[in-house]
Amino acid sequence: MANNTSSLNLSNTTLWMHSATNLTIVDLKTSYLLCILASIVLPLLVKFWVNSLRKQQSLSSLFPLPPGPSSWPILGSIPDLLRNKPRFKWILGLMNEMNTEIACIRLGHVHIIPVTSPEIAREFLKKQDAVFASRPITMATEYSSRGFLTAVVTPWGEQWKKMRRVVTSEMVSHVRLKWLLQKRNEEADNLVFYLHNKCNKNSLNGGQVFNLRLLTRQFSGNVIRKMIFNKRYFGKGRKDGGPCIEEIEHVNSAFIVLYYIYSFGIQDYLPYLRWFDLDGHEKIVKRAMGLVNKYHDPIIEERIRQWSNGAMKNKLPEDLLDVLISLKDGHGNRWLSTEEIKAQIAEVVLATVDNPANAVEWAMAEMINQQDILRKAAHEIDIVVGKNRWVQEYDIPKLNYVKACAREALRLHPIAPFNVPHVSKSDTVVSGYFIPKGSHVLLSRIGLGRNHRIWNEPMKFYPERHLMSKDGGTNHVDLTEQELRFISFTTGRRGCVGAQLGTAITIMLLARLIQGFDWSAPLGESMIDLSESCNDLYLAKPLFAHAKPRLPSHIYPVG
C-alpha cells in the first residue's frame, strides 16, 4: 500500500513537473511574442502620439494666423470695436485696408475670422465642413433658443442632432410642405385681397400707396403663423385681411431679436462682464423675445393640454404645432418637451420672416426704379400663368426671370452683414492660415455678394447676370448658391434646411405683387430712394410705393 502511495505521489509529481514545464514553455513563447509585438506596436503608438503633438504644435508655428490688427492684452480689439460703429463696417473696412479676403480679429479670447472670398468660403463650408459645424454660445442665441434647445444656433452635440432631425423630417420636408400648401395659398390670396380692397376703398388715381416693408414682413409672418398655429391672427383680426397691433408687435419683435443675433455683443467675448450689460443688448433682447413668446406660449400650452387630456385623440394633426406635440419616442412617450417645442417654434418663426421680407422689399424698390425690369417680370408671369388665374407654387420652376430678380436682391441686399458664426471644433489650416480651435468664422454676405473680383458691376441691380451660364447658354435659376458667391441659404452641416420653404415664400410674395398690380413711386416722387441704412443693410426708409390693379376685377379674391 505504501509502495502504491509512493508511486502515485511520484507519478503526480512527475505530471505536475511536466505540466509546469509545458506552461513555462507556453508562457515563455507568449511573453516572447508579446515582446516582439510590443517592440513593433509601441514605437508606432509613441510615434503617432508624438506626431499628433507635433502637429498641434506645428500648425501654429508652421502656418500664420490670417492677417489682422494688433490687439491689446486680454481685450484684443474690443476697444476698437467699441469706438467704431456699425461694427461690421469697421471689420470690412479693416479688411479693405489690409487688402485681404480673410482676416483674424481677436475679441477677448475669441478669434474672429471674417471671409469675403468664395474660394476660401468653400474651404470652410465644403472641404472642412465637419470641423466648422458648431455654433458659439452668445447671449442673443441663448435667449432665442431657450438655452440652446433648437436646431439652428445650438452648438454641436446630441441636442442639436435631435432637433435638426425634427426640423428636417417633421417640419420642412417636401412631404410636410406639400401637406401645408393650402395654408400658404390662403395667405397668398389674402395678400392680393388686402391690396385690391385698399385700392378700391381708398382710391388715389386708381390706386393706393402701401408700406411695402410692413406688407412683406406681415405676409411672411402670416404664412408661418398659419403653418404653425393654423391662424393668421393672435387677436380678433381684421375683415380686410390687414395686420392688427398684435401681429405687428410679433413680427417687429422677431426682427429686433434677429438684429442682435447678428450683432457683436461685448458680453459674448468677455462673458464675465455680462452681468453689467455694458452695451445694453441683453435688456433689449430679453424684452423682444418675451414679446414673441407672449404670443406663442399660451397657444402652445393650451394645445399640449388638449393632446394630454384626450381632446385630440381622434383628430389628425392640422398644423406644425400638432405635429411636434404628437411626436413619440421609442417607448411611446412624447419625444419633445414643452420647452423644446416652444424654443423650436420661436426659432422657425425667426428663420422664416427675415430673408423673404427683406429680399422682396429691396427687389421691389430696385424694380420700381428700373421699370423695364418690372415689365419683363410681369411679362414672364403673363406668359407662364396668364391673366385669368393667380400664380401658384407649381409655376415657380418656370419663372426664371422672377427668380433672377429675387436672387439678385439676395446677392446685393442681404439681410445681414455676416452669416451666423461657424465655430471650429479643432485646430486646422484653411487657405494656408492657421485657424485655432474655437474660432468664430463669419462669411461676409456683402463681402461675397459685392466682391468686385467675382461680380461685374457688383453694385448694379442686374437680374440677367443669373440667367447666363458660363458657356453662354441659359441657366435654370434657383435661389440657392452652392458656390458661395453670395449667401441666400447657407450650405453644409449647419446649412439652412428650409431653402424650399424660403424660396416658396419669397417667390410667391414677389410674383403676386408683380402679377396683380402696377407699381410706381408715390405721386410727387420720381424715384425710390435706395439709400442703405447707416446701422444695418435695410433700406434707410421703409419702401412706400403706389399700386394699381392690373388684372380684370373678377380675378381678385373677394374675401
C-alpha positions as CSV (number, residue, x, y, z in Angstrom):
1,M,0.0,0.0,0.0
2,A,2.8,2.3,0.9
3,N,4.6,1.4,-2.3
4,N,1.4,2.2,-4.2
5,T,1.1,5.6,-2.5
6,S,4.7,6.4,-3.2
7,S,4.2,5.5,-6.8
8,L,1.1,7.7,-7.0
9,N,2.9,10.6,-5.4
10,L,5.9,10.2,-7.7
11,S,3.5,10.0,-10.6
12,N,1.6,13.2,-9.6
13,T,4.9,15.0,-9.0
14,T,6.2,13.9,-12.4
15,L,2.9,15.0,-14.1
16,W,3.0,18.4,-12.3
17,M,6.6,19.0,-13.2
18,H,5.8,18.1,-16.8
19,S,2.7,20.4,-16.9
20,A,4.7,23.1,-15.2
21,T,7.4,22.7,-17.8
22,N,4.8,22.9,-20.6
23,L,3.2,26.0,-19.0
24,T,6.6,27.6,-18.6
25,I,7.3,27.0,-22.3
26,V,3.9,28.4,-23.3
27,D,4.4,31.4,-21.1
28,L,7.8,32.0,-22.5
29,K,6.5,31.7,-26.0
30,T,3.6,34.1,-25.2
31,S,5.9,36.6,-23.5
32,Y,8.3,36.4,-26.4
33,L,5.5,37.1,-28.8
34,L,4.2,39.9,-26.7
35,C,7.7,41.4,-26.5
36,I,8.0,41.2,-30.3
37,L,4.5,42.7,-30.7
38,A,5.3,45.5,-28.2
39,S,8.6,46.2,-29.8
40,I,6.6,46.8,-33.1
41,V,3.4,48.5,-31.8
42,L,4.8,50.6,-29.0
43,P,7.1,52.6,-31.2
44,L,4.3,53.1,-33.6
45,L,1.9,54.4,-30.9
46,V,4.6,56.6,-29.5
47,K,5.4,57.9,-33.0
48,F,1.6,58.5,-33.6
49,W,1.3,60.4,-30.2
50,V,4.4,62.4,-30.9
51,N,3.3,63.3,-34.4
52,S,-0.1,64.3,-33.1
53,L,1.5,66.5,-30.5
54,R,3.9,67.9,-33.0
55,K,1.1,68.5,-35.5
56,Q,-0.9,70.5,-32.9
57,Q,2.3,72.5,-32.0
58,S,3.5,72.8,-35.6
59,L,0.2,74.1,-37.1
60,S,0.6,77.3,-35.2
61,S,4.3,77.5,-35.9
62,L,4.3,76.4,-39.5
63,F,1.2,78.4,-40.5
64,P,0.4,82.0,-39.6
65,L,-2.9,83.3,-38.4
66,P,-4.8,85.3,-41.1
67,P,-3.8,89.0,-41.2
68,G,-5.3,91.2,-38.6
69,P,-4.8,94.3,-36.5
70,S,-2.5,94.5,-33.5
71,S,-4.5,93.9,-30.3
72,W,-4.5,94.7,-26.6
73,P,-3.7,92.0,-24.0
74,I,-6.9,90.2,-22.7
75,L,-9.2,92.7,-24.5
76,G,-7.9,92.1,-28.0
77,S,-9.5,94.5,-30.5
78,I,-12.6,95.2,-28.3
79,P,-11.6,98.9,-27.7
80,D,-11.5,99.4,-31.5
81,L,-14.9,97.6,-31.8
82,L,-16.4,99.9,-29.3
83,R,-15.1,103.0,-31.0
84,N,-16.3,102.1,-34.5
85,K,-20.0,101.7,-35.3
86,P,-21.6,100.0,-37.0
87,R,-19.1,97.3,-36.1
88,F,-19.5,95.3,-39.3
89,K,-18.4,98.3,-41.4
90,W,-15.3,98.6,-39.2
91,I,-14.4,94.9,-39.8
92,L,-14.9,95.1,-43.6
93,G,-13.1,98.5,-43.8
94,L,-10.2,96.9,-42.0
95,M,-10.1,94.1,-44.5
96,N,-10.1,96.5,-47.3
97,E,-7.2,98.5,-45.8
98,M,-5.2,95.2,-45.4
99,N,-6.2,94.1,-48.9
100,T,-7.2,90.7,-47.7
101,E,-10.2,88.4,-48.2
102,I,-9.7,86.6,-44.8
103,A,-8.7,88.2,-41.5
104,C,-8.2,87.4,-37.9
105,I,-9.5,89.8,-35.3
106,R,-9.2,88.8,-31.6
107,L,-12.1,89.9,-29.4
108,G,-11.3,88.9,-25.8
109,H,-10.2,85.3,-26.1
110,V,-12.1,84.6,-29.3
111,H,-10.5,84.7,-32.8
112,I,-13.0,86.2,-35.3
113,I,-12.3,85.0,-38.9
114,P,-14.2,87.2,-41.4
115,V,-14.2,85.9,-45.0
116,T,-15.1,87.7,-48.3
117,S,-13.7,85.2,-50.8
118,P,-16.0,82.4,-52.3
119,E,-13.0,80.1,-52.7
120,I,-12.0,80.4,-49.1
121,A,-15.6,80.2,-48.0
122,R,-15.9,76.9,-49.9
123,E,-12.9,75.6,-48.0
124,F,-14.6,76.3,-44.7
125,L,-18.1,75.0,-45.5
126,K,-17.4,72.4,-48.1
127,K,-13.9,70.9,-47.8
128,Q,-13.7,71.2,-43.9
129,D,-17.4,71.4,-43.1
130,A,-17.2,68.9,-40.3
131,V,-14.5,71.0,-38.5
132,F,-16.7,74.1,-38.6
133,A,-20.0,72.5,-37.7
134,S,-20.5,74.1,-34.3
135,R,-22.0,77.4,-33.1
136,P,-20.9,79.9,-30.5
137,I,-22.6,80.5,-27.2
138,T,-23.9,84.0,-27.3
139,M,-26.4,86.0,-25.2
140,A,-28.8,86.6,-28.0
141,T,-28.9,83.0,-29.2
142,E,-29.2,81.7,-25.6
143,Y,-32.5,83.8,-25.3
144,S,-33.8,82.9,-28.7
145,S,-33.2,79.1,-28.2
146,R,-34.3,78.9,-24.5
147,G,-30.9,77.8,-23.5
148,F,-29.8,76.1,-26.7
149,L,-32.6,73.6,-27.3
150,T,-33.0,74.2,-31.1
151,A,-31.6,73.3,-34.5
152,V,-30.0,76.4,-35.8
153,V,-28.0,78.1,-33.1
154,T,-27.3,75.2,-30.7
155,P,-23.6,74.1,-30.5
156,W,-22.6,70.7,-31.9
157,G,-23.9,67.8,-29.8
158,E,-26.8,65.4,-29.2
159,Q,-29.4,68.2,-28.7
160,W,-28.5,69.8,-32.0
161,K,-28.6,66.4,-33.8
162,K,-32.0,65.6,-32.3
163,M,-33.6,69.0,-33.2
164,R,-32.0,69.0,-36.6
165,R,-33.7,65.7,-37.3
166,V,-37.0,67.0,-36.0
167,V,-36.9,70.1,-38.3
168,T,-35.6,68.3,-41.3
169,S,-38.0,65.3,-41.2
170,E,-41.1,66.8,-39.5
171,M,-41.3,70.5,-40.3
172,V,-39.7,71.4,-43.7
173,S,-39.6,68.1,-45.6
174,H,-41.0,68.0,-49.1
175,V,-43.9,65.9,-47.9
176,R,-44.7,68.2,-45.0
177,L,-44.5,71.3,-47.1
178,K,-46.9,69.7,-49.7
179,W,-49.3,68.9,-46.8
180,L,-49.2,72.6,-45.7
181,L,-49.6,74.0,-49.3
182,Q,-53.2,75.1,-48.8
183,K,-52.3,77.3,-45.8
184,R,-49.7,79.1,-47.8
185,N,-52.1,79.6,-50.7
186,E,-54.6,81.1,-48.3
187,E,-52.1,83.8,-47.3
188,A,-51.1,84.5,-50.9
189,D,-54.8,85.0,-51.7
190,N,-55.2,87.2,-48.6
191,L,-52.3,89.4,-49.8
192,V,-53.9,90.3,-53.1
193,F,-57.4,90.6,-51.5
194,Y,-56.0,93.1,-49.0
195,L,-54.2,95.2,-51.6
196,H,-57.1,95.2,-54.0
197,N,-59.6,96.0,-51.3
198,K,-57.5,99.0,-50.2
199,C,-57.1,100.2,-53.8
200,N,-60.9,100.2,-54.3
201,K,-61.8,101.8,-50.9
202,N,-59.1,104.5,-50.8
203,S,-58.5,105.0,-54.5
204,L,-55.8,107.6,-55.4
205,N,-55.9,108.0,-59.1
206,G,-57.0,104.4,-59.4
207,G,-54.6,103.0,-56.8
208,Q,-53.2,103.3,-53.3
209,V,-49.8,103.9,-51.6
210,F,-48.6,101.0,-49.5
211,N,-45.9,100.5,-46.9
212,L,-44.1,97.5,-48.5
213,R,-41.9,96.9,-45.6
214,L,-44.9,96.3,-43.4
215,L,-46.6,94.3,-46.1
216,T,-43.7,92.0,-46.9
217,R,-43.0,91.3,-43.2
218,Q,-46.6,90.7,-42.3
219,F,-47.0,88.3,-45.3
220,S,-44.0,86.3,-44.1
221,G,-45.4,86.3,-40.6
222,N,-48.9,85.3,-41.7
223,V,-47.5,82.3,-43.7
224,I,-45.5,80.9,-40.8
225,R,-48.3,81.6,-38.3
226,K,-50.7,79.7,-40.4
227,M,-48.4,76.8,-40.9
228,I,-47.5,76.5,-37.2
229,F,-50.7,77.7,-35.4
230,N,-53.3,77.4,-38.1
231,K,-54.2,81.0,-37.6
232,R,-53.4,84.4,-39.2
233,Y,-54.3,86.5,-36.2
234,F,-53.4,86.3,-32.5
235,G,-56.3,88.6,-31.7
236,K,-59.7,89.4,-33.3
237,G,-58.2,90.2,-36.7
238,R,-59.5,92.4,-39.4
239,K,-62.0,91.8,-42.1
240,D,-59.9,93.5,-44.8
241,G,-57.0,91.0,-44.2
242,G,-54.6,93.5,-42.8
243,P,-52.4,93.1,-39.7
244,C,-53.5,94.1,-36.2
245,I,-51.4,95.5,-33.4
246,E,-50.6,92.0,-32.1
247,E,-49.2,90.8,-35.5
248,I,-47.2,93.9,-36.0
249,E,-45.7,93.7,-32.5
250,H,-45.0,90.0,-33.0
251,V,-43.1,90.4,-36.3
252,N,-41.3,93.6,-35.2
253,S,-40.1,91.8,-32.0
254,A,-38.8,89.0,-34.2
255,F,-36.7,91.4,-36.3
256,I,-35.3,93.0,-33.1
257,V,-34.1,89.6,-31.9
258,L,-32.6,88.8,-35.3
259,Y,-30.7,92.1,-35.3
260,Y,-28.9,91.2,-32.1
261,I,-28.3,87.7,-33.1
262,Y,-26.2,89.1,-36.0
263,S,-24.6,91.8,-33.8
264,F,-21.3,91.8,-32.0
265,G,-22.1,91.9,-28.3
266,I,-19.2,92.6,-25.9
267,Q,-20.6,90.1,-23.3
268,D,-20.1,87.3,-25.9
269,Y,-16.3,87.9,-25.9
270,L,-15.9,89.0,-22.2
271,P,-18.5,86.8,-20.6
272,Y,-17.5,87.8,-17.0
273,L,-18.8,91.2,-17.9
274,R,-22.3,90.0,-19.0
275,W,-23.9,90.9,-15.6
276,F,-23.2,94.6,-16.3
277,D,-24.8,94.5,-19.8
278,L,-22.4,97.2,-20.9
279,D,-23.9,97.8,-24.3
280,G,-27.5,97.3,-23.2
281,H,-28.1,94.4,-25.7
282,E,-29.4,91.9,-23.1
283,K,-32.2,94.1,-21.9
284,I,-33.4,94.7,-25.4
285,V,-33.2,91.0,-26.5
286,K,-34.9,89.8,-23.3
287,R,-37.8,92.1,-23.8
288,A,-38.2,91.4,-27.5
289,M,-38.0,87.6,-27.1
290,G,-40.5,88.0,-24.2
291,L,-43.0,89.6,-26.6
292,V,-42.5,86.9,-29.2
293,N,-43.1,84.2,-26.5
294,K,-46.1,86.2,-25.1
295,Y,-48.0,85.3,-28.3
296,H,-46.6,81.8,-28.8
297,D,-46.6,80.2,-25.3
298,P,-50.4,80.4,-24.4
299,I,-51.3,78.7,-27.7
300,I,-48.7,76.0,-27.3
301,E,-49.6,75.3,-23.6
302,E,-53.3,75.1,-24.4
303,R,-52.7,72.8,-27.4
304,I,-50.5,70.5,-25.2
305,R,-53.3,70.3,-22.7
306,Q,-55.7,69.3,-25.4
307,W,-53.4,66.5,-26.6
308,S,-52.7,65.4,-23.0
309,N,-56.4,65.2,-21.8
310,G,-57.5,63.3,-24.9
311,A,-59.4,66.1,-26.7
312,M,-57.3,65.5,-29.8
313,K,-57.4,61.7,-29.5
314,N,-59.5,61.1,-32.7
315,K,-58.1,64.0,-34.6
316,L,-55.3,64.2,-37.1
317,P,-52.7,67.0,-36.8
318,E,-53.7,70.2,-38.5
319,D,-50.5,72.2,-38.3
320,L,-46.9,72.0,-37.3
321,L,-47.6,72.6,-33.6
322,D,-49.8,69.4,-33.6
323,V,-47.0,67.6,-35.4
324,L,-44.4,68.5,-32.8
325,I,-46.7,67.6,-29.9
326,S,-47.7,64.3,-31.3
327,L,-44.1,63.0,-32.0
328,K,-43.3,59.9,-29.9
329,D,-40.0,58.3,-28.8
330,G,-39.3,54.5,-29.0
331,H,-41.3,54.0,-25.7
332,G,-44.4,55.7,-26.9
333,N,-43.8,58.8,-24.8
334,R,-43.8,62.4,-26.0
335,W,-40.4,62.9,-27.8
336,L,-40.2,66.7,-27.3
337,S,-40.5,68.6,-24.0
338,T,-42.7,71.6,-23.8
339,E,-39.6,73.8,-23.6
340,E,-38.2,72.2,-26.8
341,I,-41.4,72.8,-28.6
342,K,-41.6,76.4,-27.6
343,A,-38.0,77.0,-28.5
344,Q,-38.1,75.4,-31.9
345,I,-41.3,77.1,-32.9
346,A,-39.8,80.5,-32.0
347,E,-36.7,79.7,-34.0
348,V,-38.6,78.7,-37.1
349,V,-40.5,82.0,-36.9
350,L,-37.3,83.9,-36.6
351,A,-35.7,82.0,-39.5
352,T,-38.8,82.4,-41.8
353,V,-39.7,86.1,-41.6
354,D,-36.3,87.7,-42.4
355,N,-35.0,86.7,-45.8
356,P,-38.2,86.8,-47.9
357,A,-39.4,90.1,-46.5
358,N,-36.1,91.9,-46.9
359,A,-35.4,90.4,-50.4
360,V,-38.8,91.4,-51.7
361,E,-38.7,94.9,-50.3
362,W,-35.4,95.6,-51.9
363,A,-36.3,93.8,-55.2
364,M,-39.5,95.9,-55.5
365,A,-37.5,99.1,-54.7
366,E,-34.9,98.4,-57.4
367,M,-37.5,97.2,-60.0
368,I,-39.7,100.3,-59.5
369,N,-36.7,102.4,-60.3
370,Q,-36.0,100.2,-63.3
371,Q,-39.4,99.8,-64.9
372,D,-38.1,97.7,-67.8
373,I,-37.1,95.0,-65.3
374,L,-40.6,95.2,-63.7
375,R,-42.2,94.9,-67.1
376,K,-40.0,91.9,-68.0
377,A,-41.0,90.1,-64.8
378,A,-44.7,90.9,-65.3
379,H,-44.5,89.7,-68.9
380,E,-42.9,86.4,-67.9
381,I,-45.8,85.8,-65.4
382,D,-48.4,86.6,-68.1
383,I,-46.7,84.1,-70.5
384,V,-46.4,81.3,-67.9
385,V,-49.6,81.9,-65.9
386,G,-51.9,84.1,-68.0
387,K,-54.2,86.7,-66.7
388,N,-57.2,84.6,-65.7
389,R,-55.7,82.8,-62.7
390,W,-53.2,83.6,-59.9
391,V,-49.6,82.4,-59.9
392,Q,-49.2,79.3,-57.8
393,E,-46.2,77.5,-56.3
394,Y,-46.2,74.9,-59.1
395,D,-45.4,77.8,-61.5
396,I,-42.2,78.7,-59.7
397,P,-39.9,76.4,-61.7
398,K,-40.9,78.2,-64.9
399,L,-40.5,81.8,-63.6
400,N,-36.8,82.1,-64.2
401,Y,-36.7,85.9,-64.6
402,V,-38.8,86.5,-61.4
403,K,-36.4,84.2,-59.5
404,A,-33.4,86.0,-61.0
405,C,-34.8,89.3,-59.6
406,A,-35.2,87.7,-56.1
407,R,-31.7,86.2,-56.4
408,E,-30.2,89.5,-57.4
409,A,-31.8,91.1,-54.3
410,L,-30.4,88.4,-52.1
411,R,-26.9,89.0,-53.6
412,L,-26.9,92.8,-53.5
413,H,-29.0,93.4,-50.4
414,P,-28.6,90.5,-47.9
415,I,-30.5,90.5,-44.6
416,A,-27.3,90.8,-42.5
417,P,-23.6,91.7,-43.0
418,F,-22.4,88.2,-41.9
419,N,-23.9,84.8,-41.5
420,V,-24.5,83.2,-38.1
421,P,-20.9,82.2,-37.0
422,H,-19.5,78.7,-37.5
423,V,-17.2,77.6,-34.7
424,S,-14.1,75.4,-35.3
425,K,-14.1,72.2,-33.3
426,S,-10.4,71.7,-33.6
427,D,-7.2,73.4,-34.8
428,T,-6.9,73.3,-38.6
429,V,-5.4,75.1,-41.6
430,V,-7.5,76.9,-44.2
431,S,-6.1,78.6,-47.3
432,G,-2.6,78.4,-45.8
433,Y,-3.7,80.0,-42.5
434,F,-3.8,78.5,-39.0
435,I,-7.4,78.6,-37.6
436,P,-7.4,77.8,-33.9
437,K,-10.0,75.7,-32.2
438,G,-12.9,77.8,-31.0
439,S,-12.6,80.4,-33.8
440,H,-15.7,82.1,-35.0
441,V,-15.9,82.0,-38.8
442,L,-18.0,84.7,-40.3
443,L,-18.8,84.6,-44.0
444,S,-19.5,88.2,-45.1
445,R,-22.7,88.3,-47.1
446,I,-21.9,91.7,-48.5
447,G,-18.2,90.9,-48.9
448,L,-19.1,87.8,-51.1
449,G,-22.1,89.3,-52.9
450,R,-20.4,92.6,-53.7
451,N,-17.0,91.2,-54.5
452,H,-15.5,93.1,-57.5
453,R,-13.3,90.1,-58.3
454,I,-16.4,87.8,-58.7
455,W,-19.2,90.1,-60.0
456,N,-19.1,92.6,-62.8
457,E,-20.5,95.9,-61.7
458,P,-21.5,94.4,-58.3
459,M,-23.4,97.4,-57.1
460,K,-25.8,97.3,-60.1
461,F,-29.1,95.5,-59.8
462,Y,-28.9,93.3,-62.8
463,P,-31.1,90.1,-62.7
464,E,-29.8,89.0,-66.2
465,R,-26.5,88.1,-64.7
466,H,-28.1,85.0,-63.1
467,L,-29.7,83.8,-66.4
468,M,-26.4,83.4,-68.2
469,S,-24.3,80.2,-67.9
470,K,-20.6,80.1,-68.3
471,D,-20.9,78.5,-71.8
472,G,-23.3,81.3,-72.9
473,G,-26.5,79.3,-72.5
474,T,-29.4,80.0,-70.2
475,N,-29.3,78.9,-66.6
476,H,-32.1,77.2,-64.7
477,V,-32.4,79.7,-61.8
478,D,-33.0,78.9,-58.2
479,L,-32.3,80.9,-55.0
480,T,-29.6,78.7,-53.6
481,E,-25.9,79.4,-54.3
482,Q,-23.8,76.3,-54.0
483,E,-20.6,78.0,-54.9
484,L,-21.0,80.6,-52.1
485,R,-20.5,83.6,-54.4
486,F,-23.2,85.1,-52.2
487,I,-25.3,83.7,-49.4
488,S,-29.0,83.2,-49.6
489,F,-29.5,79.9,-47.8
490,T,-26.3,78.6,-46.2
491,T,-24.8,75.2,-47.0
492,G,-23.2,72.3,-45.2
493,R,-23.9,70.5,-41.9
494,R,-25.2,73.8,-40.4
495,G,-26.8,75.0,-43.6
496,C,-30.4,76.1,-44.0
497,V,-32.7,73.1,-44.2
498,G,-35.7,75.4,-45.1
499,A,-34.5,76.6,-48.5
500,Q,-37.5,75.1,-50.3
501,L,-39.9,76.9,-47.9
502,G,-37.9,80.1,-48.1
503,T,-37.9,80.0,-51.9
504,A,-41.7,79.4,-52.0
505,I,-42.5,82.3,-49.6
506,T,-40.1,84.7,-51.4
507,I,-41.2,84.0,-55.0
508,M,-44.9,83.8,-54.2
509,L,-44.8,87.1,-52.4
510,L,-42.8,88.8,-55.2
511,A,-44.8,87.2,-58.1
512,R,-48.2,88.0,-56.6
513,L,-47.2,91.7,-56.1
514,I,-45.9,91.9,-59.7
515,Q,-48.8,89.9,-61.3
516,G,-51.6,91.7,-59.5
517,F,-50.5,95.3,-59.6
518,D,-48.6,98.0,-61.5
519,W,-46.1,99.6,-59.1
520,S,-44.5,103.1,-59.2
521,A,-43.0,105.7,-56.9
522,P,-45.6,107.6,-54.9
523,L,-47.1,110.7,-56.6
524,G,-44.7,113.6,-56.4
525,E,-41.7,111.4,-56.3
526,S,-39.8,110.4,-59.5
527,M,-37.7,107.6,-57.9
528,I,-37.4,105.5,-54.8
529,D,-34.6,106.5,-52.5
530,L,-32.3,103.4,-52.4
531,S,-30.1,104.7,-49.6
532,E,-29.0,101.9,-47.3
533,S,-29.4,102.4,-43.5
534,C,-26.3,103.6,-41.6
535,N,-26.7,100.8,-39.0
536,D,-27.8,97.8,-41.0
537,L,-28.5,96.7,-44.5
538,Y,-32.2,97.6,-44.8
539,L,-33.5,100.4,-46.9
540,A,-32.8,103.6,-44.9
541,K,-36.5,104.4,-45.1
542,P,-39.3,101.8,-45.4
543,L,-40.5,101.4,-49.0
544,F,-43.7,103.2,-49.8
545,A,-45.0,102.6,-53.3
546,H,-48.1,103.2,-55.4
547,A,-50.1,100.2,-56.5
548,K,-52.8,100.0,-59.2
549,P,-54.6,96.7,-60.1
550,R,-53.5,95.4,-63.5
551,L,-55.8,92.3,-63.9
552,P,-59.6,92.0,-64.6
553,S,-61.5,92.8,-61.4
554,H,-63.2,89.4,-61.3
555,I,-59.8,87.7,-60.7
556,Y,-59.2,89.3,-57.3
557,P,-60.5,87.4,-54.2
558,V,-63.5,88.9,-52.5
559,G,-62.7,87.8,-49.0
